């Protein structure tokens, strides 16, 4: 059976057997402890606190916001007292301005978004309510969802695609959500189709999730929605790869967006959360996290309040069975190695992966042997070795000219490299340098314009 897919990509070990059959467990501490809410850690402008030290807050109460369009507000998952507003370490290792709340263990609820609105929303109010709920892409990218749902007026949306591929190894939180809550996901997609009545809905699921495919298909009664099994290949869940697999269309290179080919792509959990916001008036205050890896005593899928310390998730899984050499926020291909596990769960925390030396591949870089395996693997059809050499020479003009800014940082090239070159990190450095140069040029142009 030939299933839809894309050109390029790799087949890393899945690692999903550790948790794919583990039902979601709720972790909801009912004693006093700190919850930490970084004011940034989403794409767009950081938020500003709308509470102060000493304020009493309720579970589901907004605690930070901004007037910026590309941003999303923050909500407390707990009731308690604002203990501090100060820098705290985030999963990136950076110290981020944060709101620290001392919970009272009671989870006393705040008024819902419906209560504040005064009525259940009409379709014309959906996008505004989604923005108010604090929803960002919960697959990890954390791009504000209301921005995705506000394409330019000249763009006709023909497909709304639910990214249920979950191609990242080890992670199973989306798979379990489809098995346990299919109706909410389908209804969330139906709400989005009310915003875009000309569109068809497609739920794309990798074929290694047969139970999720079966359940989603059985529960779907809407002729405008289809469930599409996809070939198992990484990075099948990358936005541009998924659009190619589902629609056959190539998304043009940067700065083109999915809306340019009539598509909007939403993560599974994001779609579920759209249902919660519109149907129940609930903001984003919790998420499912896959805690897994060979260093974890009992890997689990946990539903946890945002702001909870990652160490508590690991303790809820029995702690470490062996000393991990690497703990990653996310999956092994696109996740970020953590400096500390004493950091908060945030909206983009899809997984905590702890690996021992048996599975954590750590090797010294060798010299490029020009074998072409990185080119073969790149789903964006770039020349990774050329881009890598350009960055190492600090030749950012060549890096940009050869499409370096189109790299999706999936790690396929590095995975395929027999010399263990740190290719993905090289491209991250190159993109950061190009963006820094662009900001500098823009600032200088602005300064010259103001001087005239």
N, C-alpha and C positions, 0 to 999 in steps of 0.2 A: 504493500500500500504506500503510494507516494503522498506524503503529507507536505503541506506548505512549509517553505523555509526560505533561506536567503543564501547568498554566496559568501563563503568564508566561514569563520567561526571555528570552535574547537569542541572537544568532548572530554572535559575534566571529569574525574570520579564524582558521582553525585553526592554521596554522603547523606542522603535524605532518609535512609532506613532507620537512622537513630531516632527520628521524631515523627515520621510521616503517619504513623499509626497511633500517635499520642494525642488524645483529645485535649483541648485547651483547658488548662486549670487556671482558676482565678487566684491571683495573689493580691490581697487587699489588707495591708497591715492595719490593725485596729488599736495600736498603741501610739504614744507620742513619738514623733521622729521628724527629721528635717526632710523637706521636699524642695528641690532646687529647679528653678525655671530660667534658663539662659534667655536673654532678650533678643538674641540673633538666631543663628543656626537654621535659617531657612533662606532660600534665594530671595533677594530683595532687601529693602531697608529694615534695619533692626527696629524693634519696638521700644517705646519709652514706658516706664512704670506709671500706672494710674492709681497705685496704692503707695503707702509709705510705711516705714517701720512703726510697728505697734498696731496697725490696722487689723481688725478681725475680718476674715474672709470666709466665704462659703464654697463648698464644692460645686464647680461649674460657674464660678464668678470670674469675670474678665479682670485680669490684673495688669495687662500691658497692651498697648495699641499704638498706632501711628496713622497719620493722614496719608501716607504714601500708598499709591495704588498697588505697587508690587510689594506686598507684605501681607502678614496675617497676624491677628491678635493672639494673645496668650491667655489661657484660662488655668485657674488652679484646679487640680484634681481632688483636693482635700479641703476640709474646713479647718480653720486654725488661725494663727496669728502671724503676721509678717515679722519675721525675726531680723532680717537684714536685707539691704540692697547693696550688693558688693560683688567684686569679681570672684568667680568660682571656676575650678577646672571643668572643662567639657571633654567629651570623648575625643575631640581633635588634639587634646593636650594643651590647648590654649586656655588662658584665663579669660573668661567671658563675663561681662556684667550680667548679674543674675538677681532674681528675686528669691529669697530664702523664706520658706514658710514652715513654721513649727505646727505640725498637724495636731489635732485634738483626738484623732482616732474615731470620730463620729460621722464624718462625711455628710454633715448637714447640708442639704441641697440648696443651691441658689435658684431663683426663678428661671424657668426655661427661656429659650429664645422666643418661643411662641408667646409666653407670658409677657415678655418685654415688647413684642410686636403687637400684641393685643388680639391676634387672630391667626389662624392657620394661613400660610402664605399661598398666594396665587402664583402661577408659573412665571409671571413677570417679576416676581420678587425672589425667585429661587437663587439667582446669582448673588444678590445682595445678602441673602441669608447665609449662603455658603461662605461668603467672605467673613461675615460676622461670626460664624462658627469657628473660625481659626483654621480652616482646612487647607492643608498643603498636600502635595503628593506624598503618600505614605509608603511608597516603595523605596524611598531613600533619598530621592533628589530634592524633595521639599520645595518644589515650585508651587506658589500659591494657586489653588485650584480655580478660584474665581477669575484669575487672569486667563487661564486656559479656556474658560467658558465665556470669554469676552473677545472673540476674534474680530478682526476688522470687518466692517459691514459689507465689504465687497467679497468676502470669503464665504462660499457656500459650503456648509459642513454636510458631507454625504455619509460619513461613517463616524460613529462613536465606538471606539474599541476599548474593551476592558482588558488590560494587560494582566492576565492570569497565568502567564507562562511560568513565572517563578523559576527562571533558568539558573539562578545563582545556586551553586552547590550548598548543601547542608540546610538551607532555609526551607521551612515548610509551613510558615504561619499563614500564607495565603491559601495554600492547599487545605489546611484545616478549616479556615473560614468558609471556603466554598462547600465543604462537606457538612459543616455545622449550621451555616446560616445562608443557604442559597437564595431564599426568598427575598431577604433584605438586599442582597447584591443585585438581583434582577430588578427589584423595585427601585433601587437607586439609579440603575441604568435607565429605567422607564422615566424617572423624573428628568434626567438629562435629555432624553428624547423629546420631552415636552418643550424643552428650551429650543431644540433643533428638530422640528417636526419633519423636515425633509430627509433626515438621516436614518440609516439603518444601524442597529446595535449589533456588535460582534464581540463575543467573549472568547478570546484566544487562550487555549490551555495546552501546554506541552503534553505529549501523549504518554508520559510516564506518570500521569495522574488519572488513571482510568476511573477511580471512584468519583473524583470530582467531576470528570466529564459526564459520567452517567447521572449523577445527582443534579448537576446544573441543567442538563438536557431534559430530564424528567420534570423538573420544577418550572422550566420555561414554557409558558403558554402564549407568549406574545409573538405573532408572526413577523414583527419587525426586528426581532432579536434572534440571533443564531449562535450556537456554540460550535467553535471551530477547533478540532484537535490539530496540534502543530507538531512538526518534527522536533525531537529532542536534540537540541544543539545550543551551545552557548555562543553569543548572547542573544538568544531568541527573544528575550524580553526587552532588549534595548528598543527605544521608541521607533527609530528608523527601520530597524530590522523587522520589528513586528508589523509595521505598516507595509513593508515589502511582502512579507509572508501572507498577510490577510488580504491586501488589495492588489498586489502586484505592482504597486507604484513605487518609484524611487523618490525619496524626499530630496530636493535640491540641497546643495551644500550651504554652509553657514553664509548668511544669516537666515536662511529659509527655515520655516517652522511647519509642523504637521498640518496646520490650517491651510497652508499654501497648496496642499494636495487634497483638501477637503476632509481632513481627519482631526479628531481629538482623541487622545489616548489617556486613559485613567487607570490607575492601579486598582486592584481588587479591593483592598481595604479602603481606599479613597472612595470608591463607589458605594461601599457599605456605609461609610460615614456620611455620604451625601444623603442616603436614606435617613439616617439618624437625625441629621440637621433639619431636613424638610418635614419628615413625618412626626418627629418627636421633639424637635426644638433643642437637640442636645449639641453642645459644642464638643470640640476634640479635647478629651481629658484622659484618654487611655489608649492603649494599643496592645496587640499581640506581639510577643517577642519569642523567637526560637532561641533557646539556650542550649547549645549543643557542642559537640567535639569530643575527641577521645580523652580529654582531660576532665570532663564533667562526669560526676558519679552517676547521675540519672538525668539524661537530656530530656527537656520538656518544651512544650509550647505554653507560655504563660501570658495571661491577660493581666496587665499591670497598669497602675496609674502613672501618668507622666510625672517626672520629677523624682521618682523613686531611685535610690542608689542602686547601681548595677550589681554591687557586691551582694545585695539582698536577693537578687534574682539567682545568682550563682549559689548562694546558701540554700535557697528554696529547692535547688536541684541536687542537694547533698554536698555541695562544695566541689573542690578539685580532687579527683582520684589520684592524680599525679601532678607534679609541678609543670605547668604549661610554659612552653618557650615563647608562645605568642597568644595573646588574646585580642580578638578582632571585633570591632563594631561593624556588623553586617556580615557578608559572606567572604570567602577566601579570594575571590577574583576582584571585587570592587570595594571591599570593606577597608576600614582604616585600623591599623594596629594601634592599640590603646596603651598609653603610658601608665595608666592607673585604672583600676576597676571602681574606684571611689568617685564616680561621676554619675550624673543623672541620666535616666531614660528620657529621650526627647522624641519628637514626632517621627523622626527618620530612623529610629532604632528598630530595625527589622530583625536583627539577630545579634547574639553574643556567641562567638565561636572561640573556644579554648582548645588549643592543639598542643600535644606533646612533641618531642623531637622525632617521634615515629612518623608523624604526618606533616609537621610543619617543615616545608622544604626551604632550607636556608643554605645557599651556596654562594661561593665567591664568583664574581663576574669573570668571564673569560673574554678573549678577543673575538670580535665578530668574524665569522668564517664565510660570510656572504652566501649562505645556503639557501636563502629565500623563504625559509619556513615562516618568518614573520609576515612576509608579503602574502603568502598563501592563507594565513589565518586572519588577516585584517578584514573585518566585515565592512569597513569603510573604503576599501580598495586603495589604501595609502601605501607608501613605501617606508615602513618603519625604520629600517636601517639608515636610510638617507636622512630622515628627520632626526634620528638619534645622533648621528654624526654632526648635524648642523647645530643642535643644542649644545653638544659638548664643545664645539668651537665657538659658541656664543654667536653664531651666525643666524640671528633670529629672522632676518629678512628671507633667507633661504627656507627656513622652517615654515614661515608663513606662506611663502610663494608655492610651496609644495603641499599645501593643504593641512598643515599641522594643527590649525585651529578646528579642523573637523574631527579630530580624534575624540572618540567617546570614552576613552580611558577604561575600556572593558578589560584590558589585560590579556587578550587573546595572543598578541604578539609575544609578550614576555613568557606566557605559558608555553608557547611553542618553541622558544629559543633554546637550542642545545648549549649555548654558551652562557646561559643564565644572565643575559644582559638586563639591566634594570630599565627596560624600555618605557614602561608606563610612567614611571617617576620622571624619566627624562622629558616626556611630552608634557607632563604637568608643569615641570619647570619652564619649558619653552612657552607654553600658553600663558603662564603667569608673567613671564618677561615681556611677551608681546602686549598683553593687557596693560602692564605697567607703562610701557612706552606709549601706548595709545592714550592713557590717562594723562601722562606728562605732556604729550602733544596737544591734547584738548585744553589743558590748563594754560599752556603757553599761548595758544590761539585766543583763548578767552581774555588773557591778560593784555595781549596786543590790541584786541578789539576794544577793550575798556579804555586803553591809553589813547585811542584816536579821538 
